[in-house]
């Protein structure tokens, strides 16, 4: 399975998530990654600005796409939520 992350991502209104869309098997799936996961696994500083969070997301796109694929293989869903546990391997 190969997923493609749509280039446009945004930070949620409460600042706790980066929201994005992954295209998997020609369909869009709503996804998010937690601020904490970006801080713990993608070198975003604690309390980082929205711009810095989005940079950490962009820099980690390949690992994030792989985590989305793993979650879809385990349990296909219309909504994928990534957190720190998804990168502890």
Legacy VTK file of the C-alpha trace (Angstrom):
# vtk DataFile Version 3.0
C-alpha trace
ASCII
DATASET POLYDATA
POINTS 89 float
0.000 0.000 0.000
1.348 3.409 -0.818
0.029 6.629 0.617
0.645 10.173 -0.448
0.360 13.036 2.000
-1.300 16.105 0.559
1.071 19.052 0.739
-1.339 21.337 2.573
-1.401 20.733 6.302
-2.696 23.004 9.033
-2.551 23.280 12.780
-5.845 22.688 14.604
-7.516 25.665 16.259
-6.446 24.458 19.720
-2.846 23.914 18.546
-2.751 20.272 19.658
-2.770 18.620 16.213
-1.481 18.994 12.702
-4.290 18.069 10.320
-3.648 16.680 6.842
-5.075 14.392 4.171
-3.470 11.190 2.940
-4.430 9.673 -0.393
-4.586 5.913 -0.024
-5.788 3.713 -2.869
-7.134 6.776 -4.668
-9.235 8.009 -1.771
-8.627 10.821 0.665
-8.376 9.969 4.352
-8.469 12.671 7.035
-5.421 12.383 9.292
-3.822 14.105 12.237
-0.600 13.903 14.190
-0.386 15.191 17.737
1.808 18.101 18.744
3.337 15.817 21.357
4.358 13.245 18.718
6.008 16.016 16.702
7.828 17.185 19.833
8.922 13.691 20.884
9.802 12.164 17.514
10.265 14.976 14.979
12.318 17.547 16.887
9.624 20.214 17.211
10.494 22.324 20.254
8.019 22.258 23.139
5.679 25.216 22.702
6.716 25.635 19.057
4.891 28.093 16.823
2.449 26.835 14.224
5.049 27.455 11.524
7.635 25.334 13.362
5.131 22.503 13.882
4.333 22.513 10.173
8.056 22.410 9.383
8.516 19.387 11.672
5.569 17.727 9.899
7.035 18.510 6.463
10.495 17.273 7.472
8.991 13.998 8.763
6.607 13.339 5.871
8.111 9.963 4.928
7.934 8.562 8.474
4.461 10.014 8.949
3.249 8.463 5.665
4.651 5.080 6.769
2.784 5.348 10.092
-0.452 6.184 8.259
0.026 3.105 6.065
0.648 0.850 9.092
-2.520 2.096 10.785
-4.566 1.577 7.614
-3.269 -1.983 7.280
-4.198 -2.777 10.908
-7.610 -1.138 10.889
-8.890 0.689 7.800
-10.643 3.879 8.818
-11.933 7.181 7.501
-9.915 9.005 10.179
-6.309 8.274 11.142
-4.972 9.823 14.346
-1.247 9.494 14.984
0.361 9.922 18.385
3.743 9.179 19.924
3.042 5.462 20.306
2.837 5.144 16.513
6.558 5.984 16.290
7.883 3.794 19.156
9.421 0.946 17.199
LINES 1 90
89 0 1 2 3 4 5 6 7 8 9 10 11 12 13 14 15 16 17 18 19 20 21 22 23 24 25 26 27 28 29 30 31 32 33 34 35 36 37 38 39 40 41 42 43 44 45 46 47 48 49 50 51 52 53 54 55 56 57 58 59 60 61 62 63 64 65 66 67 68 69 70 71 72 73 74 75 76 77 78 79 80 81 82 83 84 85 86 87 88
